[in-house]
């Protein structure tokens, strides 16, 4: 069921330009809502798709999920995509 949910979320996220996604945080070296911080917390990369010169990356841990705009590990922006992540 989680794969089906993430598949639907991935399709919805990829249908939007990233400028339409509200962004929670930009990596400043210590923020827990950046890709680096989420990976350190044990989130796993579940899907990735190119978006111009960047990638949209979906991360998941248990029932919490985030979508990240990824350029490099130190240049990423992430947003919770479900209530469990907030």
C-alpha positions in Angstrom: 0.0 0.0 0.0 2.8 2.4 0.8 4.4 1.9 -2.6 1.0 2.6 -4.3 0.7 5.8 -2.1 4.3 6.9 -3.0 3.7 6.2 -6.7 0.6 8.5 -6.7 2.5 11.1 -4.7 5.4 11.0 -7.1 3.1 11.5 -10.1 1.5 14.4 -8.4 4.8 16.0 -7.3 6.3 15.6 -10.8 3.3 17.1 -12.4 4.0 20.4 -10.6 6.8 22.8 -11.3 9.0 22.9 -8.2 8.4 26.6 -7.9 4.8 25.7 -7.1 5.9 23.6 -4.1 6.2 25.5 -0.8 9.7 24.8 0.5 10.3 24.3 4.2 14.1 24.7 4.4 17.2 25.2 2.4 20.3 23.3 3.4 22.4 25.5 5.8 24.5 22.7 7.1 22.4 21.7 10.1 18.7 21.8 9.3 16.8 18.6 9.8 14.5 19.2 6.9 17.2 19.2 4.3 18.2 16.2 2.3 21.4 15.7 4.3 19.5 16.0 7.6 16.7 13.6 6.5 19.3 11.0 5.4 21.1 11.4 8.7 17.7 10.7 10.4 17.4 7.4 8.6 15.1 8.4 5.7 15.6 6.3 2.6 15.5 7.5 -1.0 12.5 5.8 -2.6 12.3 7.5 -6.0 14.1 10.1 -8.1 13.3 11.8 -11.4 15.1 14.4 -13.4 13.7 18.0 -13.5 15.9 20.1 -15.7 19.3 20.4 -14.2 18.0 19.1 -10.8 16.2 16.1 -9.5 13.0 15.6 -7.5 13.8 13.0 -4.8 11.3 11.3 -2.6 12.4 10.1 0.8 10.5 7.9 3.3 10.9 6.7 6.8 8.1 4.6 8.2 5.0 6.6 7.3 6.7 10.0 6.9 7.6 11.2 3.4 9.4 14.2 2.0 9.9 15.6 -1.6 13.3 17.3 -2.1 14.6 19.4 -4.9 18.2 18.1 -5.3 21.1 19.8 -7.0 23.9 18.6 -4.7 23.9 17.2 -1.2 24.7 20.6 0.2 22.1 22.3 -2.1 18.7 20.8 -1.6 15.3 21.9 -0.5 12.7 19.6 1.1 9.1 19.7 2.0 6.9 17.2 3.9 4.3 15.6 1.6 2.2 14.0 4.3 0.9 14.8 7.8 3.1 12.2 9.5 6.3 14.1 8.5 5.3 17.3 10.2 
